[in-house]
Amino acid sequence: MGLSSLGIFHTIIGIVAIVAALTGFIKYGKISMDKLSGKLYFYTTLVTSLTALGISKHGGFNAGHVFSLFIVLLLVVAYFLFSKKKASMKARYFENFLLSFSFFLSLVPTVNETFTRIPIGHPLAKDISDPVIGQTLLLLFVLFIAGSVYQYIKQKKVNGLAKVIK
């Protein structure tokens, strides 16, 4: 596969981030930063995004680096909303969306790299323009949209209950 030590570390931490996000989605319907899976997702995605800046298959600054920086920005804003805007029910909508969007964006290079490398010797895709990558990303985008709508509806119910309790 030709991974450097940084690439191996990046991949392992990235897998932990994906598992943490999926755990959060399954258990809570979202990446919840007040749960262990959400904290694990936040920190491992931050490390994964930052280590991606030191990796370049094509040399120099590229689109993957831009994705990484954008994901870091999404995480920082979501963390700000989580930690500084706890009382704001509206902030939860944005926090949920930003964390889910960061996860979706993380999957774009993940799918590209995985499909062009695995299985070793006969990868699923020849390059990033292969239709299997596009179809997979389209499916993930549809799941992201459906999940975002679900999170919005669920958060609306939570916000309604919070108003009744006050």
Backbone hydrogen bonds, N-H to C=O, Kabsch-Sander energy under -0.5 kcal/mol:
donor,donor_aa,acceptor,acceptor_aa,energy
8,I,4,S,-2.5
9,F,5,S,-2.4
10,H,6,L,-3.0
11,T,7,G,-2.2
12,I,8,I,-2.4
13,I,9,F,-2.6
14,G,10,H,-2.3
15,I,11,T,-2.2
16,V,12,I,-1.9
17,A,13,I,-2.2
18,I,14,G,-2.2
19,V,15,I,-2.5
20,A,16,V,-2.6
21,A,17,A,-2.5
22,L,18,I,-2.7
23,T,19,V,-2.4
24,G,20,A,-2.2
25,F,21,A,-2.7
26,I,22,L,-2.5
27,K,23,T,-2.9
28,Y,24,G,-2.8
29,G,24,G,-0.8
29,G,25,F,-1.0
30,K,24,G,-1.2
32,S,30,K,-1.0
33,M,31,I,-0.7
35,K,32,S,-2.0
38,G,32,S,-0.7
39,K,35,K,-2.3
40,L,36,L,-2.9
41,Y,37,S,-2.3
42,F,38,G,-2.7
43,Y,39,K,-2.6
44,T,40,L,-2.4
45,T,41,Y,-2.5
46,L,42,F,-2.1
47,V,43,Y,-2.4
48,T,44,T,-2.6
49,S,45,T,-2.8
50,L,46,L,-2.3
51,T,47,V,-2.7
52,A,48,T,-1.7
53,L,49,S,-0.6
53,L,50,L,-0.8
54,G,51,T,-1.5
55,I,52,A,-1.4
65,H,62,N,-0.8
66,V,62,N,-1.6
67,F,63,A,-2.5
68,S,64,G,-2.1
69,L,65,H,-2.4
70,F,66,V,-2.5
71,I,67,F,-2.7
72,V,68,S,-2.2
73,L,69,L,-2.2
74,L,70,F,-2.5
75,L,71,I,-2.5
76,V,72,V,-2.6
77,V,73,L,-2.4
78,A,74,L,-2.5
79,Y,75,L,-2.7
80,F,76,V,-2.4
81,L,77,V,-2.5
82,F,78,A,-2.4
83,S,79,Y,-3.0
84,K,80,F,-3.0
85,K,80,F,-0.6
85,K,81,L,-1.0
88,S,85,K,-1.1
89,M,87,A,-0.7
92,R,88,S,-0.7
92,R,89,M,-0.5
93,Y,89,M,-0.7
93,Y,90,K,-0.7
94,F,90,K,-1.1
95,E,91,A,-2.8
96,N,92,R,-2.8
97,F,93,Y,-2.3
98,L,94,F,-3.1
99,L,95,E,-2.3
100,S,96,N,-2.3
101,F,97,F,-3.1
102,S,98,L,-2.3
103,F,99,L,-1.8
104,F,100,S,-2.6
105,L,101,F,-2.9
106,S,102,S,-1.9
107,L,103,F,-1.5
108,V,104,F,-0.8
108,V,105,L,-0.7
110,T,106,S,-1.2
111,V,107,L,-3.0
112,N,108,V,-2.1
113,E,109,P,-2.9
114,T,110,T,-2.6
115,F,111,V,-2.8
116,T,112,N,-1.5
117,R,114,T,-1.2
118,I,114,T,-2.6
122,H,119,P,-1.9
124,L,118,I,-2.1
125,A,115,F,-2.7
130,D,127,D,-1.9
133,I,130,D,-1.2
134,G,130,D,-1.5
135,Q,131,P,-3.0
136,T,132,V,-1.8
137,L,133,I,-2.7
138,L,134,G,-2.2
139,L,135,Q,-2.2
140,L,136,T,-2.4
141,F,137,L,-2.3
142,V,138,L,-2.4
143,L,139,L,-2.4
144,F,140,L,-2.4
145,I,141,F,-2.6
146,A,142,V,-2.7
147,G,143,L,-2.8
148,S,144,F,-2.5
149,V,145,I,-2.3
150,Y,146,A,-2.4
151,Q,147,G,-2.7
152,Y,148,S,-2.2
153,I,149,V,-2.5
154,K,150,Y,-2.7
155,Q,151,Q,-2.8
156,K,152,Y,-2.3
157,K,153,I,-1.8
158,V,154,K,-2.1
159,N,155,Q,-3.0
160,G,156,K,-2.1
161,L,157,K,-2.4
162,A,158,V,-2.1
163,K,159,N,-1.7
164,V,160,G,-1.7
165,I,161,L,-2.2
166,K,162,A,-1.5
